[in-house]
Amino acid sequence: MIEVNREGRLVRRAATGDPEALHALYEEHSDTVFAVAYSLTDSSADAKDVLQNVFVQLPGALETFDQRSSLGTWLRVVATRAALQLIRARRRRREVPFEHDLSSCPPPILDTIALERALAALPDTLRTVIILKEIEGYSHKEIGEFLEIAPSASMVRLSRARASLRAALGET
């Protein structure tokens, strides 16, 4: 982790476009940004696009960073918004899923694959909420702010997502 004083200096330098400061922030935070983007997009290629977009736009975006929270927390929010924007754009294009032969996979891998497929089959509105809440740990209030919905709508979507996953996975 970057110490607070050093991080503050890096943020100020990165805001001016200093390549060394941008590189240091990338090295420190790229894994987190990628993980957030991947968990929401379920695509390595899309997560890489989000990662690139976040860091290419970072100097200008840092103007809105008020340092009330850590840079890591702020970048998670930025990555979440960028991933959600990409998901909305992806809705407009048609995608064809690739089917794998699963006959040789061990059971834990099959369970993981079944869960990933069940998550992928959820409508974007439900999948986004369950990932933000259960995987990323955001509160319903924060999710509501990201998605521009009421916190109660986030709770309803989470409940529906859980019910859909239980049904898809054959659980009661």
Residue frames as a rotation matrix with the C-alpha (Angstrom) as fourth column:
MET 1
0.568 0.823 0.000 0.00
0.823 -0.568 0.000 0.00
0.000 0.000 -1.000 0.00
ILE 2
-0.235 -0.582 0.778 1.11
0.497 -0.760 -0.419 3.51
0.835 0.288 0.468 -0.73
GLU 3
-0.523 0.022 -0.852 1.48
0.816 -0.275 -0.508 5.59
-0.245 -0.961 0.126 2.41
VAL 4
0.450 0.880 -0.149 -1.04
0.813 -0.473 -0.339 8.44
-0.369 0.032 -0.929 2.74
ASN 5
0.351 -0.360 -0.864 1.41
-0.126 -0.933 0.337 11.35
-0.928 -0.010 -0.373 2.31
ARG 6
-0.741 -0.665 0.090 3.10
-0.052 0.191 0.980 9.73
-0.669 0.722 -0.176 -0.66
GLU 7
-0.362 0.691 0.626 -0.26
0.904 0.424 0.055 8.90
-0.227 0.586 -0.778 -2.21
GLY 8
0.584 0.586 -0.562 -1.38
0.482 -0.807 -0.340 12.51
-0.653 -0.073 -0.754 -1.84
ARG 9
-0.104 -0.718 -0.689 1.75
-0.395 -0.606 0.691 13.71
-0.913 0.344 -0.221 -3.61
LEU 10
-0.843 -0.193 0.502 1.26
0.303 0.601 0.740 11.13
-0.444 0.776 -0.448 -6.36
VAL 11
0.100 0.966 0.240 -2.35
0.917 0.004 -0.400 12.20
-0.387 0.260 -0.885 -6.81
ARG 12
0.543 0.067 -0.837 -1.36
-0.004 -0.997 -0.082 15.85
-0.840 0.048 -0.541 -7.17
ARG 13
-0.488 -0.804 -0.341 1.37
-0.435 -0.115 0.893 14.97
-0.757 0.584 -0.293 -9.67
ALA 14
-0.700 0.274 0.659 -0.86
0.592 0.738 0.323 12.55
-0.398 0.617 -0.679 -11.59
ALA 15
0.372 0.898 -0.235 -3.55
0.628 -0.430 -0.649 15.23
-0.684 0.093 -0.724 -11.87
THR 16
0.324 -0.342 -0.882 -1.03
-0.528 -0.839 0.132 17.28
-0.785 0.423 -0.453 -13.86
GLY 17
0.921 0.108 -0.374 -0.31
-0.380 0.464 -0.801 14.32
0.087 0.879 0.468 -16.14
ASP 18
0.008 -0.974 0.226 3.04
-0.986 0.030 0.163 13.31
-0.166 -0.224 -0.960 -14.60
PRO 19
0.342 0.166 -0.925 3.77
-0.599 0.797 -0.079 9.90
0.724 0.581 0.372 -16.24
GLU 20
-0.681 -0.645 -0.347 5.82
-0.122 0.567 -0.815 8.59
0.723 -0.512 -0.464 -13.30
ALA 21
-0.755 0.476 0.451 3.04
-0.573 -0.143 -0.807 9.38
-0.320 -0.868 0.380 -10.84
LEU 22
0.268 0.877 -0.399 0.43
-0.963 0.248 -0.102 7.83
0.010 0.412 0.911 -13.13
HIS 23
-0.015 -0.360 -0.933 2.57
-0.380 0.865 -0.328 4.71
0.925 0.350 -0.150 -13.47
ALA 24
-0.933 -0.348 0.094 2.97
-0.198 0.276 -0.941 4.42
0.302 -0.896 -0.326 -9.69
LEU 25
-0.365 0.878 0.310 -0.80
-0.794 -0.120 -0.596 4.74
-0.486 -0.464 0.741 -9.19
TYR 26
0.341 0.437 -0.833 -1.40
-0.838 0.543 -0.058 2.20
0.426 0.718 0.551 -11.95
GLU 27
-0.464 -0.619 -0.634 0.99
-0.232 0.775 -0.587 -0.26
0.855 -0.125 -0.503 -10.34
GLU 28
-0.958 0.067 0.279 -0.74
-0.275 0.053 -0.960 0.17
-0.079 -0.996 -0.032 -6.97
HIS 29
-0.379 0.920 0.097 -4.38
-0.487 -0.110 -0.866 0.13
-0.787 -0.376 0.490 -8.06
SER 30
-0.440 0.222 -0.870 -4.69
-0.877 0.101 0.470 -1.63
0.192 0.970 0.151 -11.45
ASP 31
-0.919 0.093 -0.383 -5.44
0.116 0.992 -0.039 -5.05
0.377 -0.080 -0.923 -9.93
THR 32
-0.653 0.709 -0.266 -8.32
0.311 -0.070 -0.948 -3.63
-0.690 -0.702 -0.175 -7.90
VAL 33
-0.261 0.546 -0.796 -9.77
-0.745 -0.639 -0.194 -1.71
-0.614 0.542 0.574 -10.85
PHE 34
-0.641 -0.023 -0.767 -9.51
-0.630 0.586 0.509 -4.81
0.438 0.810 -0.391 -13.06
ALA 35
-0.942 0.263 -0.210 -11.14
0.332 0.826 -0.456 -7.03
0.054 -0.499 -0.865 -10.41
VAL 36
-0.430 0.819 -0.379 -14.08
-0.055 -0.443 -0.895 -4.66
-0.901 -0.363 0.236 -9.96
ALA 37
-0.221 0.315 -0.923 -14.54
-0.931 -0.349 0.104 -4.36
-0.289 0.883 0.371 -13.72
TYR 38
-0.801 -0.135 -0.583 -14.26
-0.378 0.869 0.319 -8.12
0.463 0.476 -0.747 -14.26
SER 39
-0.867 0.497 -0.037 -16.75
0.339 0.533 -0.775 -8.93
-0.365 -0.685 -0.631 -11.53
LEU 40
-0.151 0.851 -0.503 -19.30
-0.248 -0.525 -0.814 -6.66
-0.957 0.002 0.291 -13.20
THR 41
0.055 0.144 -0.988 -18.63
-0.973 -0.214 -0.085 -7.38
-0.224 0.966 0.128 -16.87
ASP 42
0.506 0.051 0.861 -17.72
-0.166 0.985 0.040 -11.07
-0.846 -0.163 0.507 -16.58
SER 43
0.902 -0.255 0.349 -15.29
0.406 0.223 -0.886 -10.52
0.148 0.941 0.305 -19.43
SER 44
0.177 -0.929 -0.325 -11.53
0.751 -0.086 0.654 -10.19
-0.636 -0.360 0.683 -19.30
ALA 45
-0.455 -0.335 0.825 -11.51
0.849 -0.442 0.289 -8.13
0.267 0.832 0.486 -22.49
ASP 46
0.423 0.694 0.582 -14.18
0.400 -0.720 0.568 -5.75
0.813 -0.007 -0.582 -21.19
ALA 47
0.846 -0.162 -0.508 -12.41
0.479 -0.189 0.857 -5.48
-0.235 -0.969 -0.082 -17.82
LYS 48
-0.234 -0.968 0.087 -9.18
0.884 -0.175 0.434 -4.57
-0.405 0.179 0.896 -19.62
ASP 49
-0.214 0.240 0.947 -11.08
0.660 -0.679 0.321 -1.90
0.720 0.694 -0.013 -21.57
VAL 50
0.836 0.548 0.036 -12.47
0.313 -0.529 0.789 -0.47
0.451 -0.648 -0.613 -18.33
LEU 51
0.474 -0.749 -0.462 -9.00
0.706 0.010 0.708 -0.56
-0.526 -0.662 0.534 -16.74
GLN 52
-0.469 -0.684 0.558 -7.50
0.883 -0.376 0.281 1.29
0.018 0.624 0.781 -19.68
ASN 53
0.105 0.603 0.791 -10.30
0.501 -0.719 0.481 3.86
0.859 0.346 -0.378 -19.79
VAL 54
0.883 0.235 -0.406 -10.05
0.463 -0.307 0.831 4.56
0.071 -0.922 -0.380 -16.07
PHE 55
0.229 -0.882 -0.411 -6.31
0.666 -0.166 0.727 5.19
-0.710 -0.440 0.550 -16.17
VAL 56
-0.444 -0.323 0.836 -6.29
0.854 -0.434 0.286 7.08
0.270 0.841 0.469 -19.47
GLN 57
0.222 0.654 0.724 -8.89
0.310 -0.751 0.583 9.46
0.925 0.095 -0.369 -18.05
LEU 58
0.299 -0.089 -0.950 -7.33
0.939 0.203 0.276 9.54
0.168 -0.975 0.144 -14.57
PRO 59
-0.767 -0.636 -0.089 -5.55
0.639 -0.743 -0.200 12.93
0.062 -0.210 0.976 -14.79
GLY 60
-0.639 0.596 0.486 -8.81
-0.246 -0.757 0.605 14.74
0.729 0.267 0.630 -15.59
ALA 61
0.302 0.818 -0.490 -10.88
0.230 0.436 0.870 12.60
0.925 -0.376 -0.056 -13.24
LEU 62
-0.281 -0.498 -0.821 -8.59
0.908 0.140 -0.396 13.36
0.312 -0.856 0.412 -10.30
GLU 63
-0.806 0.061 0.589 -9.98
-0.091 -0.996 -0.021 16.90
0.585 -0.070 0.808 -10.34
THR 64
0.202 0.964 0.175 -13.14
-0.505 -0.051 0.862 15.42
0.839 -0.262 0.477 -8.75
PHE 65
0.173 -0.220 -0.960 -11.21
0.643 0.763 -0.059 13.44
0.746 -0.607 0.274 -6.11
ASP 66
0.518 0.144 0.843 -11.67
-0.340 -0.870 0.358 15.31
0.785 -0.472 -0.401 -2.83
GLN 67
-0.466 -0.832 -0.301 -9.51
-0.142 0.406 -0.903 12.98
0.873 -0.378 -0.307 -0.70
ARG 68
0.060 0.544 0.837 -12.29
-0.986 -0.096 0.133 12.39
0.153 -0.834 0.531 1.85
SER 69
0.899 0.146 0.414 -11.87
-0.215 0.968 0.126 8.69
-0.382 -0.203 0.902 1.11
SER 70
-0.076 -0.959 0.273 -8.82
-0.010 0.274 0.962 6.73
-0.997 0.070 -0.030 0.06
LEU 71
-0.331 -0.127 -0.935 -7.81
-0.891 -0.283 0.354 6.78
-0.310 0.951 -0.020 -3.58
GLY 72
-0.997 -0.068 -0.025 -8.41
-0.072 0.959 0.276 3.03
0.005 0.277 -0.961 -3.71
THR 73
-0.397 0.917 -0.026 -12.02
0.538 0.210 -0.817 3.44
-0.744 -0.338 -0.576 -2.59
TRP 74
0.105 0.403 -0.909 -12.57
-0.447 -0.797 -0.405 6.29
-0.888 0.449 0.097 -5.03
LEU 75
-0.632 -0.408 -0.659 -11.07
-0.766 0.202 0.610 4.25
-0.116 0.890 -0.440 -7.90
ARG 76
-0.867 0.414 0.278 -13.42
0.376 0.909 -0.181 1.34
-0.327 -0.052 -0.943 -7.07
VAL 77
0.077 0.925 -0.371 -16.34
0.256 -0.378 -0.890 3.73
-0.964 -0.027 -0.266 -7.53
VAL 78
-0.036 -0.179 -0.983 -14.86
-0.807 -0.575 0.134 5.09
-0.590 0.798 -0.123 -10.77
ALA 79
-0.923 -0.353 -0.157 -14.27
-0.380 0.759 0.529 1.53
-0.067 0.547 -0.834 -12.04
THR 80
-0.548 0.799 0.246 -17.80
0.508 0.552 -0.661 0.52
-0.664 -0.237 -0.709 -11.07
ARG 81
0.273 0.664 -0.696 -19.29
-0.176 -0.677 -0.715 3.44
-0.946 0.318 -0.068 -12.98
ALA 82
-0.315 -0.474 -0.822 -17.08
-0.895 -0.140 0.423 2.75
-0.315 0.870 -0.380 -16.01
ALA 83
-0.983 -0.030 0.180 -18.03
0.008 0.978 0.207 -0.94
-0.183 0.205 -0.962 -15.99
LEU 84
-0.189 0.982 0.016 -21.73
0.454 0.102 -0.885 -0.11
-0.871 -0.160 -0.465 -15.68
GLN 85
0.186 0.185 -0.965 -21.41
-0.632 -0.729 -0.262 2.27
-0.752 0.659 -0.019 -18.61
LEU 86
-0.725 -0.514 -0.459 -19.77
-0.684 0.457 0.568 -0.49
-0.082 0.726 -0.683 -20.66
ILE 87
-0.787 0.507 0.352 -22.52
0.376 0.846 -0.379 -2.95
-0.489 -0.166 -0.856 -19.66
ARG 88
0.167 0.881 -0.443 -25.16
0.021 -0.452 -0.892 -0.48
-0.986 0.140 -0.094 -20.85
ALA 89
-0.039 -0.266 -0.963 -23.34
-0.926 -0.353 0.135 -0.14
-0.376 0.897 -0.232 -24.17
ARG 90
-0.933 -0.357 0.050 -22.99
-0.326 0.893 0.309 -3.94
-0.155 0.272 -0.950 -24.41
ARG 91
-0.313 0.900 0.303 -26.76
0.166 0.366 -0.916 -4.35
-0.935 -0.236 -0.264 -24.07
ARG 92
0.366 0.484 -0.795 -27.09
-0.590 -0.539 -0.601 -2.69
-0.720 0.689 0.088 -27.44
ARG 93
-0.220 -0.473 -0.853 -24.99
-0.949 0.306 0.076 -5.29
0.225 0.826 -0.516 -29.25
ARG 94
0.828 0.554 -0.091 -25.83
-0.539 0.830 0.147 -8.94
0.157 -0.073 0.985 -29.73
GLU 95
-0.313 -0.928 0.201 -23.50
-0.950 0.305 -0.068 -11.51
0.002 -0.212 -0.977 -28.20
VAL 96
0.604 0.423 -0.675 -23.44
-0.473 0.872 0.123 -15.26
0.641 0.245 0.727 -28.74
PRO 97
0.478 -0.438 0.762 -22.24
-0.780 0.187 0.597 -17.36
-0.404 -0.879 -0.252 -25.80
PHE 98
-0.168 -0.630 -0.758 -19.50
-0.757 0.575 -0.311 -19.95
0.632 0.521 -0.574 -26.38
GLU 99
0.820 0.510 0.261 -20.42
-0.564 0.641 0.521 -23.41
0.098 -0.574 0.813 -25.10
HIS 100
-0.296 -0.950 0.103 -17.71
-0.941 0.272 -0.199 -25.53
0.161 -0.156 -0.975 -23.43
ASP 101
0.284 0.266 -0.921 -17.52
-0.113 0.963 0.244 -29.32
0.952 0.035 0.304 -23.09
LEU 102
0.098 -0.172 0.980 -17.77
-0.930 -0.367 0.029 -29.81
0.355 -0.914 -0.196 -19.34
SER 103
0.822 0.371 -0.433 -17.67
-0.260 0.919 0.295 -33.62
0.507 -0.130 0.852 -19.19
SER 104
0.225 -0.822 -0.523 -14.05
0.580 0.544 -0.606 -33.77
0.783 -0.167 0.599 -17.98
CYS 105
-0.227 -0.297 0.927 -14.29
-0.416 -0.832 -0.368 -31.04
0.881 -0.469 0.065 -15.30
PRO 106
-0.777 -0.051 -0.627 -14.14
0.501 0.553 -0.666 -31.95
0.380 -0.832 -0.405 -11.58
PRO 107
0.098 0.965 -0.243 -17.27
0.938 -0.008 0.347 -31.16
0.333 -0.262 -0.906 -9.46
PRO 108
0.033 -0.033 -0.999 -15.99
0.645 -0.763 0.047 -27.95
-0.764 -0.646 -0.004 -7.74
ILE 109
-0.902 -0.363 -0.233 -15.19
0.043 -0.614 0.788 -26.48
-0.429 0.701 0.569 -11.13
LEU 110
-0.610 0.753 0.247 -18.61
0.595 0.230 0.770 -27.54
0.523 0.616 -0.588 -12.39
ASP 111
0.193 0.666 -0.721 -20.21
0.960 -0.281 -0.003 -25.76
-0.204 -0.691 -0.693 -9.41
THR 112
-0.354 -0.425 -0.833 -18.23
0.268 -0.899 0.345 -22.61
-0.896 -0.101 0.433 -10.19
ILE 113
-0.994 -0.001 0.112 -19.14
0.111 -0.168 0.980 -22.81
0.018 0.986 0.167 -13.86
ALA 114
-0.255 0.966 -0.028 -22.81
0.881 0.245 0.405 -23.37
0.398 0.078 -0.914 -12.98
LEU 115
0.181 0.275 -0.944 -22.77
0.747 -0.663 -0.050 -20.32
-0.640 -0.696 -0.325 -10.71
GLU 116
-0.689 -0.502 -0.522 -21.04
0.048 -0.751 0.658 -18.19
-0.723 0.429 0.542 -13.36
ARG 117
-0.867 0.424 0.262 -23.58
0.350 0.143 0.926 -19.28
0.355 0.895 -0.272 -15.97
ALA 118
0.047 0.918 -0.394 -26.46
0.993 0.001 0.120 -18.61
0.111 -0.397 -0.911 -13.58
LEU 119
-0.067 -0.154 -0.986 -25.07
0.441 -0.891 0.110 -15.14
-0.895 -0.427 0.127 -12.87
ALA 120
-0.924 -0.348 -0.156 -24.56
0.005 -0.420 0.907 -14.50
-0.381 0.838 0.390 -16.59
ALA 121
-0.617 0.751 0.233 -28.16
0.668 0.343 0.661 -15.54
0.416 0.564 -0.713 -17.28
LEU 122
-0.064 0.589 -0.806 -29.53
0.815 -0.435 -0.382 -12.94
-0.575 -0.681 -0.452 -14.86
PRO 123
0.690 0.283 0.666 -30.81
0.608 -0.726 -0.322 -9.72
0.392 0.627 -0.673 -16.37
ASP 124
-0.258 -0.876 0.407 -28.18
0.471 -0.482 -0.739 -6.96
0.843 0.001 0.538 -16.10
THR 125
0.114 0.367 0.923 -30.28
-0.535 -0.760 0.368 -5.10
0.837 -0.536 0.110 -13.53
LEU 126
0.954 0.271 0.132 -30.21
-0.262 0.526 0.809 -8.08
0.149 -0.806 0.573 -11.14
ARG 127
0.561 -0.807 -0.183 -26.67
0.738 0.588 -0.333 -9.27
0.376 0.052 0.925 -11.87
THR 128
-0.118 -0.630 0.768 -25.23
0.130 -0.776 -0.617 -5.81
0.984 0.027 0.174 -11.28
VAL 129
0.403 0.343 0.848 -26.89
-0.730 -0.438 0.524 -5.46
0.551 -0.831 0.074 -7.88
ILE 130
0.999 -0.011 -0.032 -25.89
0.028 0.804 0.594 -8.90
0.019 -0.595 0.804 -6.63
ILE 131
0.299 -0.953 0.049 -22.27
0.769 0.210 -0.604 -8.38
0.565 0.218 0.796 -7.70
LEU 132
-0.123 -0.335 0.934 -22.08
-0.164 -0.922 -0.352 -4.91
0.979 -0.196 0.059 -6.19
LYS 133
0.540 0.431 0.723 -23.63
-0.757 -0.127 0.640 -6.09
0.368 -0.894 0.258 -2.92
GLU 134
0.979 0.000 0.203 -22.31
-0.102 0.863 0.495 -9.62
-0.175 -0.505 0.845 -2.41
ILE 135
0.530 -0.831 0.169 -18.94
0.818 0.449 -0.359 -9.48
0.222 0.328 0.918 -4.14
GLU 136
-0.176 -0.622 0.763 -17.90
0.404 -0.752 -0.520 -5.84
0.898 0.217 0.383 -3.97
GLY 137
-0.393 0.004 -0.920 -19.53
0.914 0.109 -0.390 -5.17
0.099 -0.994 -0.047 -0.58
TYR 138
-0.869 0.129 0.479 -21.33
-0.058 -0.985 0.160 -1.93
0.492 0.112 0.863 -1.41
SER 139
-0.722 0.682 -0.118 -24.33
0.171 0.010 -0.985 -0.86
-0.671 -0.731 -0.124 0.68
HIS 140
-0.044 0.802 0.596 -27.79
0.974 0.168 -0.154 -0.55
-0.223 0.573 -0.788 -0.83
LYS 141
0.653 0.233 -0.720 -27.46
0.208 -0.970 -0.125 3.22
-0.728 -0.068 -0.682 -0.50
GLU 142
-0.282 -0.856 -0.433 -24.22
-0.370 -0.319 0.872 3.21
-0.885 0.406 -0.227 -2.54
ILE 143
-0.708 0.089 0.701 -25.70
0.573 0.652 0.496 0.84
-0.413 0.753 -0.512 -5.12
GLY 144
0.383 0.924 0.011 -28.71
0.812 -0.330 -0.482 3.11
-0.441 0.194 -0.876 -5.42
GLU 145
0.430 -0.310 -0.848 -26.42
-0.229 -0.946 0.230 6.06
-0.873 0.096 -0.478 -6.08
PHE 146
-0.665 -0.738 0.112 -24.42
-0.120 0.254 0.960 4.15
-0.737 0.625 -0.257 -8.72
LEU 147
-0.745 0.406 0.530 -27.52
0.660 0.568 0.492 2.90
-0.101 0.716 -0.691 -10.53
GLU 148
-0.903 0.413 0.122 -29.65
-0.397 -0.908 0.133 5.97
0.165 0.071 0.984 -9.85
ILE 149
-0.054 0.877 -0.477 -32.32
0.129 0.480 0.868 3.92
0.990 -0.015 -0.139 -8.08
ALA 150
0.444 0.277 0.852 -33.72
-0.779 -0.351 0.520 3.98
0.443 -0.895 0.060 -4.56
PRO 151
-0.646 -0.686 0.335 -31.96
-0.759 0.528 -0.381 1.82
0.084 -0.500 -0.862 -1.94
SER 152
-0.057 0.708 0.704 -35.23
-0.513 0.584 -0.629 -0.10
-0.856 -0.397 0.330 -1.56
ALA 153
0.791 0.292 -0.537 -35.14
-0.608 0.289 -0.739 -0.92
-0.061 0.911 0.407 -5.29
SER 154
-0.190 -0.932 -0.309 -31.62
-0.822 0.323 -0.469 -2.27
0.537 0.165 -0.827 -4.78
MET 155
-0.602 0.013 0.798 -32.92
-0.641 0.589 -0.493 -4.50
-0.476 -0.808 -0.347 -1.98
VAL 156
0.495 0.853 0.167 -35.75
-0.498 0.435 -0.750 -5.80
-0.712 0.288 0.640 -4.17
ARG 157
0.596 -0.331 -0.731 -33.36
-0.712 0.203 -0.672 -6.51
0.371 0.922 -0.115 -7.04
LEU 158
-0.536 -0.822 0.193 -30.99
-0.809 0.435 -0.396 -8.34
0.241 -0.368 -0.898 -4.70
SER 159
-0.260 0.537 0.803 -33.84
-0.529 0.616 -0.584 -10.49
-0.808 -0.576 0.124 -3.40
ARG 160
0.781 0.572 -0.248 -34.96
-0.488 0.312 -0.815 -11.30
-0.389 0.758 0.523 -6.96
ALA 161
0.203 -0.800 -0.564 -31.39
-0.838 0.156 -0.523 -12.08
0.506 0.579 -0.639 -8.02
ARG 162
-0.656 -0.439 0.614 -30.91
-0.726 0.589 -0.355 -14.47
-0.206 -0.679 -0.705 -5.10
ALA 163
0.171 0.815 0.554 -34.22
-0.412 0.570 -0.711 -16.21
-0.895 -0.107 0.433 -5.87
SER 164
0.787 0.091 -0.610 -33.28
-0.617 0.141 -0.775 -16.55
0.016 0.986 0.167 -9.54
LEU 165
-0.234 -0.946 -0.225 -29.88
-0.862 0.308 -0.402 -17.99
0.450 0.100 -0.888 -8.65
ARG 166
-0.487 0.119 0.865 -31.43
-0.594 0.680 -0.429 -20.48
-0.640 -0.723 -0.261 -6.22
ALA 167
0.598 0.789 0.141 -33.88
-0.376 0.432 -0.819 -21.60
-0.707 0.437 0.555 -8.92
ALA 168
0.628 -0.400 -0.667 -31.17
-0.712 0.052 -0.701 -21.84
0.315 0.915 -0.252 -11.59
LEU 169
-0.458 -0.889 0.004 -28.90
-0.776 0.397 -0.491 -23.84
0.435 -0.228 -0.871 -9.29
GLY 170
-0.015 0.575 -0.818 -31.71
-0.045 0.817 0.575 -26.13
0.999 0.046 0.013 -8.13
GLU 171
-0.911 -0.293 -0.290 -31.57
0.283 0.067 -0.957 -25.00
0.300 -0.954 0.022 -4.50
THR 172
0.101 0.991 -0.084 -34.59
0.733 -0.017 0.680 -24.50
0.673 -0.131 -0.728 -2.28
